[in-house]
Amino acid sequence: MAWTNKTFSSDFILLGIFNHSPTHTFLFMLVLSIFAVTFVGNSVMVLLIYMDTQLHTSMYFLLSQLSLMDLMLICTTVPKMAFNYLSGRKSISLAGCGTQIFFYVSLLGAECFLLAAMSYDRYIAVCHPLRYPILMSQKICSLMVASSWILGSFDGIIESAVALSFSYCGAREIPHFFCDVPALLSLSCTDTLLFERMIFVCCIIMLLFPVAVIIASYTRVILAVIHMGSGESRRKAFTTCSSHLMVVAMYYGAAMFIYMRPSSDRSPTQDKMVSVFYTILTPMLNPLIYSLRNKEIYRQPHKIKKKKLFAFMFG
């Protein structure tokens, strides 16, 4: 796996997902609208949790980190795609491709572990409520979040470094709207079988291990909810946990479809469509799901407005 002069001197070409037909122009504008909603929604979520001291709990801190990851994830792919479409230039430099791979893989990995941490948080809250302040203290919660970021970044460093160490030849056209590792490897002139197996092992660790934690946590949560005597307690626990399960199902389902299939079964069109789902749609849906199903989040903008009005009138 040696660097070649061609690797350094040539850019890659991102073929994208849209052409300039009326239908694709409409779809492109729709993606830009989704990007705007996602950017505003996740930014507001982070700011609300940061500004309101009532939301300074482990659950909302984890939620703010999820929104931050979603915000960074969509900013990794959509702005470059939009620039290429509007400018007519489809090229991306080697450094740009490596940067996309690093942030994209890092954020995906970090979000996998963070979702597992969020399921553990719900398990402790429902099954051990009296011990919750101890088992999910600020120190433990911060350690979980830091571990998620570190493990995700470690995976991103390895995959970006190894992927870019291969030599690439031919048309150098990536059949995707961003530098996705499987799409990039299809252009390599060298044997990438060992690296593909390494990616598969990483996927087992980054996807299946957190999924196992999530399944175990929510199995205990469901059993505890069934035995709850109060209908209000059951409703509150179900509302909080169901929103998380919806996010988990969307995120892990799409990620497993992309990264845990044999390369012989891959279709560029399918990969692009599924990638759109979990890199563009899911980051938009997360704040909507959590805010609409969580009364505390939903009420915070109104509380902040009242506080500002009170400060303006009597401050």
C-alpha positions in Angstrom: 0.0 0.0 0.0 2.2 2.8 -1.2 1.5 6.4 -2.1 1.7 7.2 -5.8 2.3 10.5 -7.5 -1.0 10.1 -9.2 -2.7 9.9 -5.8 -1.3 13.3 -4.8 -1.8 15.1 -8.0 -5.3 14.1 -8.9 -8.6 15.0 -7.2 -11.5 12.6 -6.8 -14.8 13.2 -8.6 -18.0 13.0 -6.6 -20.7 11.9 -9.0 -23.4 13.1 -6.5 -27.1 12.1 -6.6 -28.7 15.0 -8.5 -28.6 16.2 -12.1 -30.1 19.5 -13.3 -33.4 18.2 -14.4 -36.5 19.9 -12.9 -37.3 16.9 -10.7 -33.7 16.7 -9.3 -33.6 20.5 -8.8 -36.7 20.2 -6.7 -35.2 17.3 -4.7 -32.0 19.4 -4.2 -34.0 22.3 -2.8 -35.8 19.8 -0.6 -32.4 18.6 0.8 -31.3 22.2 1.4 -34.6 22.8 3.3 -34.0 19.7 5.4 -30.4 20.9 6.1 -31.8 24.2 7.3 -34.3 22.6 9.5 -31.7 20.2 10.9 -29.2 22.9 11.5 -31.7 25.1 13.4 -33.4 22.2 15.2 -30.2 20.7 16.6 -28.7 24.1 17.4 -31.8 25.1 19.3 -31.8 21.8 21.2 -28.1 22.3 22.3 -28.7 25.9 23.3 -31.9 25.1 25.2 -30.3 22.4 27.2 -27.2 24.6 27.9 -29.3 27.7 28.9 -31.9 26.1 31.1 -30.5 24.8 34.4 -33.6 22.6 34.9 -32.3 20.5 31.9 -28.8 20.1 33.4 -29.4 16.4 34.0 -27.6 13.3 32.6 -30.5 12.5 30.2 -30.5 16.0 28.7 -26.7 16.2 28.6 -26.6 13.0 26.5 -29.4 14.4 24.3 -27.4 17.6 23.8 -24.4 15.6 22.7 -26.6 13.6 20.2 -27.8 16.9 18.7 -24.2 18.1 18.5 -23.1 15.0 16.7 -26.1 15.2 14.3 -25.3 18.8 13.6 -21.7 18.0 12.8 -22.6 15.0 10.7 -24.9 16.8 8.3 -22.4 19.7 8.0 -19.8 17.1 6.9 -21.7 16.0 3.8 -24.4 18.5 2.7 -22.4 21.8 2.3 -19.9 20.1 0.0 -22.6 18.4 -2.0 -24.5 21.7 -2.4 -21.4 23.6 -3.4 -20.6 21.0 -6.1 -24.1 21.0 -7.4 -24.4 24.8 -7.6 -20.9 25.4 -8.9 -20.9 22.6 -11.4 -17.6 21.4 -10.0 -17.6 17.8 -8.7 -14.0 17.5 -7.6 -12.8 17.0 -4.1 -9.1 17.0 -3.1 -7.4 14.2 -1.3 -7.2 16.2 1.9 -10.9 17.1 1.6 -11.8 13.4 1.0 -9.7 12.4 4.0 -11.4 15.1 6.2 -14.8 13.9 5.2 -14.0 10.3 5.9 -12.5 11.2 9.4 -15.5 13.3 10.5 -18.1 11.0 9.0 -16.7 7.8 10.5 -15.9 9.4 13.8 -19.3 10.8 14.2 -21.0 7.6 13.2 -19.0 5.6 15.7 -19.4 8.2 18.5 -23.2 8.2 17.9 -23.3 4.4 18.1 -21.7 4.4 21.6 -23.7 7.5 22.7 -27.0 5.8 21.9 -25.9 2.8 24.0 -25.1 5.2 26.8 -28.5 6.8 26.5 -30.2 3.3 26.7 -28.2 2.6 29.9 -29.3 6.0 31.3 -33.0 5.0 30.7 -32.4 1.6 32.3 -31.0 3.2 35.5 -33.8 5.8 35.5 -36.6 3.3 35.3 -35.2 0.3 37.1 -33.1 2.0 39.8 -34.6 5.4 40.2 -33.3 5.8 43.8 -29.7 5.1 42.8 -29.9 7.2 39.7 -28.0 10.2 41.1 -25.1 7.9 42.0 -25.1 5.5 39.0 -25.5 8.4 36.5 -23.6 11.1 38.3 -22.1 14.0 36.3 -18.7 12.4 36.4 -19.9 9.1 35.1 -22.0 10.7 32.4 -19.1 12.9 31.3 -16.9 9.8 31.1 -19.5 8.0 28.9 -19.7 11.0 26.6 -15.9 11.4 26.4 -15.4 7.7 25.7 -17.9 7.9 22.9 -16.1 10.8 21.2 -12.7 9.2 21.8 -13.7 5.7 20.4 -15.4 7.3 17.4 -12.4 9.5 16.7 -10.0 6.5 17.0 -12.0 4.6 14.4 -12.1 7.7 12.2 -8.3 8.1 12.3 -7.7 4.5 11.4 -10.1 4.3 8.6 -9.2 7.6 7.0 -5.4 6.9 7.2 -5.7 3.4 5.8 -8.2 4.3 3.1 -6.0 7.1 1.8 -2.9 4.9 1.9 -4.1 2.9 -1.1 -3.3 4.0 -4.7 -6.2 5.0 -6.8 -6.4 4.9 -10.6 -8.8 5.1 -13.5 -11.5 7.7 -13.7 -11.3 8.3 -9.9 -15.1 8.9 -9.9 -16.7 8.1 -6.6 -20.3 6.9 -7.1 -21.6 8.9 -4.1 -22.3 12.4 -2.9 -19.5 12.3 -0.3 -16.3 10.3 0.3 -17.8 7.1 1.7 -15.2 4.4 2.4 -16.8 1.5 0.6 -17.4 3.6 -2.5 -13.8 4.9 -2.4 -12.4 1.4 -2.1 -14.0 0.3 -5.3 -11.6 2.7 -7.2 -8.4 1.3 -5.6 -5.8 -0.3 -7.9 -4.5 -2.5 -5.0 -6.1 -5.4 -3.0 -8.3 -4.0 -0.3 -9.7 -7.3 1.0 -7.8 -7.2 4.3 -9.0 -3.6 4.9 -12.6 -4.5 4.1 -12.4 -7.4 6.6 -11.0 -4.9 9.2 -14.0 -2.6 8.5 -16.4 -5.5 9.0 -14.8 -6.3 12.4 -15.0 -2.6 13.3 -18.7 -2.7 12.4 -19.2 -5.6 14.7 -17.7 -3.7 17.6 -19.2 -0.3 16.7 -22.7 -1.5 15.8 -23.4 -4.9 17.3 -21.9 -4.3 20.7 -23.9 -1.1 21.3 -27.0 -2.8 19.9 -26.5 -5.7 22.5 -26.3 -3.1 25.3 -29.4 -1.3 24.0 -31.4 -4.6 23.7 -30.4 -5.7 27.2 -31.2 -2.3 28.7 -34.6 -2.0 27.1 -35.6 -5.6 27.8 -35.1 -4.8 31.5 -36.9 -1.4 31.0 -39.9 -3.1 29.3 -40.2 -5.7 32.1 -40.1 -3.0 34.7 -42.7 -0.8 33.0 -45.1 -3.8 32.7 -44.9 -4.3 36.5 -45.4 -0.6 37.3 -48.6 0.0 39.3 -49.1 3.6 38.3 -50.6 4.3 34.8 -48.9 7.7 34.8 -45.5 6.2 35.6 -46.0 3.7 32.8 -47.0 6.4 30.3 -44.0 8.6 31.2 -41.5 5.8 31.0 -43.0 4.6 27.7 -42.9 8.1 26.2 -39.3 8.7 27.1 -38.1 5.3 26.0 -40.1 5.0 22.8 -38.6 8.2 21.4 -35.1 6.7 21.9 -36.1 3.4 20.4 -37.3 5.1 17.3 -34.0 6.9 16.8 -32.1 3.6 17.5 -34.1 1.7 14.9 -33.6 4.3 12.2 -29.9 4.8 12.8 -28.7 1.2 13.4 -31.0 -0.3 10.7 -29.5 2.0 8.0 -25.9 1.7 9.2 -26.1 -2.1 9.3 -27.5 -2.1 5.8 -24.6 -0.1 4.5 -21.6 -1.5 6.3 -22.5 -5.2 7.2 -23.4 -6.4 3.7 -20.9 -8.3 1.5 -19.3 -6.1 -1.2 -20.7 -8.3 -3.9 -24.2 -7.4 -2.8 -23.6 -3.6 -2.9 -25.4 -1.3 -5.3 -24.3 2.3 -5.6 -27.8 3.5 -6.0 -29.0 1.7 -2.8 -26.0 2.9 -0.8 -26.6 6.5 -1.8 -30.3 6.4 -0.9 -29.7 4.7 2.4 -26.9 7.2 3.2 -29.3 10.1 2.5 -31.6 8.5 5.1 -29.2 8.3 8.0 -26.9 11.3 7.2 -29.6 13.8 6.2 -33.1 12.7 7.3 -32.2 11.1 10.7 -30.3 14.2 12.0 -33.5 16.2 11.2 -35.9 13.7 12.8 -34.0 13.3 16.1 -34.7 16.8 17.6 -38.3 16.5 16.3 -38.8 13.1 17.9 -37.3 14.1 21.2 -39.0 17.5 21.4 -42.4 16.4 20.4 -42.4 13.4 22.8 -40.7 15.2 25.7 -42.8 17.9 27.4 -39.8 19.4 29.2 -38.0 20.2 25.9 -41.2 21.3 24.3 -41.9 23.8 27.1 -38.5 25.3 27.4 -38.8 27.9 24.6 -41.9 29.3 26.2 -40.3 29.4 29.6 -37.3 31.2 28.2 -39.5 33.8 26.5 -41.4 34.4 29.7 -38.1 34.9 31.6 -36.8 37.4 29.0 -40.2 39.2 29.1 -40.1 39.4 32.9 -36.5 40.6 32.9 -37.3 43.2 30.3 -40.3 44.5 32.3 -38.9 44.4 35.8 -35.2 44.1 35.3 
